[in-house]
């Protein structure tokens, strides 16, 4: 098994910038607690982070039979941190606060159509009214209702006012 | 220039501020950005792209307001342009054409020109053939400048360099030329003084001041000489001869060094970036004498450079010396001795000025310069404390008179022909051992009379035009000189 593939499940479960930031700070706090004292064990240190994250990490360790000595844990944490920093960000500006299910659906669409390694950065701006602004790799595309209405008022204002 | 939203919709590219250090901002995004392209921040600030790599775009921002991390940026697909037009005459503006002082009815001209253009090639240039009148006898007679020449004004601080520029601008506006004064990183008070001088002498309508104070954003200050040159090029193409004073390029170099060091460019000699020579050379190369659609028109450029304790061998000083057609050295020792202007003729150089002179002027030039050289040698001789011979004493006394003649009150100008007349009369009196000074104490009255009495002026001008050599001129002056002076005095 290639070493990077062991992180596959954990990485593909991340969908938004917020989730990545949370995981990143959890990895930092896990590392700082674990290496603070000689006596601290990996299992004990895992109690300092969210249960769900701890469970996912433990699953990787057990599934891939990774030793929980400090050297192996350090390698694991460093590789994971590097991997999550390589995500490409798709920024979406929406008119509403999406539910987790909506985010999952959007992310699924992205994974199916573009591939893995992309996360969503969602910004709420009610003035866009509907639709979405998509920003990726510096390219800005406006698919909002606001823009459609602005164009309609600019081009067909006389017809609309009749 | 349109606003942020317009460019966001039309160009459809966006970036986000990643980090900032003073005037330099690093941005992620903007995949198709170009060097020197203008970008607009969502907060309204404007910047210019300095460089980029696959991860970051380095932007020079033209504002003092801090730009927050995460601020959105759009590119404009436009390059930096300066508003140009006749409306600028009499105005004090920053490099982007915004007024610096409260001005009545100022509207930014709608016509714009690219600030960074290539200098015209050799085919559109012509030999310099006309003399530039500065109104300063020591320059006009001893170190003549040509219209279209690039002459460096160099010297320690407070030695009268800016005064000389003001005199040259005053003399040039009288010739109906357009003058542009670029004040780079000057104190607000100095800019105000320049404005007052132009207003007091009623020449504001032919002068444009492009200025940035020392407390203005460094990005804007860096642009001042380029904007001034661009405005100069506009007026040249409109059929005017232009005098451009860049005051001063040492300050400009310091600002550019600050920008480069903030941008993490590798520092070279004295921490200046490696392209400082290129930056100044591409600027000065845009001046010269050109063939335009409206005839032969010139941009005469007088860049100023400051020295420290008279050291002419500094990095920026020697760089700019090598780009210009000579230099006028303002000597702090001469200044301390009371000489005004404190130009040292022995350390000054003019490479093309003499070719513009008539035979008479060249004769006089040679006469003064050789006499000053001899008297300087004798002056050095007196330092040994040796007993002076009678002839040495006479030479030194004559030298005093010549030096006194070349001295001039600050901010006054003397027409070339009047200085030729007065010098020839002084020289003739010396030759005849007469102890009379032709100008006397009323030099200002003579200058005013020359300017206000067209008949007397024409007579003097005609006499000079009809004379081909200094000896002939001396003879003519012996006969007619007193009469000509009397016509001015009455």
Interface residues (C-beta under 8 A of the other chain):
Chain A: X135 X137 X138 X139 X140 X141 X142 X147
Chain B: X8 X9 X12 X13 X14 X15 X28 X29 X30 X31 X74
